[in-house]
Amino acid sequence: MTENNNIYDTANQLERDLRALPAYNDLKESVAAIEANDESRELFKEFRAISQQLQQKQMQGEAPTEEEIANIQAMSVKVQEDENINRLMASEQLVSQTINDINQIITKPLNEVYQNMSQ
């Protein structure tokens, strides 16, 4: 069981390290800035709701209507004009990229095992 504990200790350390990243702290500050600004908060909530609806529709194999496409495009323009939301999206992208990089590193042994099967 010592080996398993060691890997979980490593994972917990990774979590702490992620929380210490400047991009993570910037993300937290960005969320706080949006929550503190009524206009940004409402715009962000509306954008997320519309995005989730479209994503759900696509997952069900449905194509968005022209009206929905126009709506999300108009909303995207508004979102791009909001400094708070732009900062949030940039921070989120940096944190997500870090997590994706870590995921590639930790799944490398599995990929190597299965790589031989496909050859």
N, C-alpha and C positions, 0 to 999 in steps of 0.2 A: 504493500500500500504506500510505501515511502515514495516510489516513483510517481504514482498518481498525485500524491500531495505536492510533490515538487512541481509538476506541470501546472497544477492549479495555483500554486504560489506564484509561478511565473505569469500566469494569466491575470492574477490579481495585481501583480506589479505592473503589468502592461496597462491595466485599467487606470491605475494611479498615474502612470506616465502619460497616458492620453489626456487625462484631466489637467495635467500640468502644461500641455502644449499651448503656446501663444494662440494658435488658431482656435483651440477649444475655448479658451478664455474670451477671445474676440467673439466667438459664436454666442456665448452666454451674455456678453455685453450687448450684442446685436439684438438678441431676443428681448432683453430688458428695455432697450431703446424703443422697440416696436410696441411693447406692452405699455410704455409710458406715453406713447403718442396715439391718440384716438384715431386719427386719420390713417396712419400706417397700420395700426392694429386691424381696423375694419377692412382695409384694402387687402391686407395679407390673408385674413380669414376668408374673404370672398374669393380671392385668387386660389387658395388651397381647395376650397369647396368645389369650384369650377374644374380645377385640374383633376381632383379625385373623381368627379363625375365622369369626365372624359376618359380617364384611365380605366374606370370600371366598365364603361361602355366598350372600350377597345378590348378589354379582357374577355368580354362576352361575345366578341366578334362583330360588334356593331360599329358602323362608321358614324362619325359625328356629322350632324347636320350642318348646312352652310351657316345657319344662325349661330350654332354653338362654336364653330370655327371663328366666325367674326367676333363673337363675344370674348373668346379666349385671347384673340389677337388684340382687341381693344384693351382688355385687362392687362395683357403683357406690356403694352405701352405705358399704362399707368404705373405698373409695378417698376418698370425700368426708370421711371422718373422719380421714384421714392428712394431717397438716399438711405434710409434705414433698412429697407427691404433689400436693396442692392448689397449693402454691407453684410446682411445676414446670409444672402445667397453665396457671396464670395467666401465667407467664413465656413459655411456649411460644405461648400465644394472642397475646401482645403482639408477639413476634417474627414470628409468622405473619402478623399483620395488617400489619406494616410491609412484609414481603415482598410481600404481596398488593397493597398500595398502590403499591409500586415497580413491580410487574408491570403494573398498570394504566397507569402513567405511560409505561413503555417500550413497551408495545404500542399506545399511542394512535395512532401513525402508521399502523399496519396496520389498526386499526379504522376510521380515517378513510378509508382507501383503499377498503375494502370496504363502508363505509356507503352510498356512492353507488350501489352495485349493487343494494341492497335497496330503493331508493326508486323 
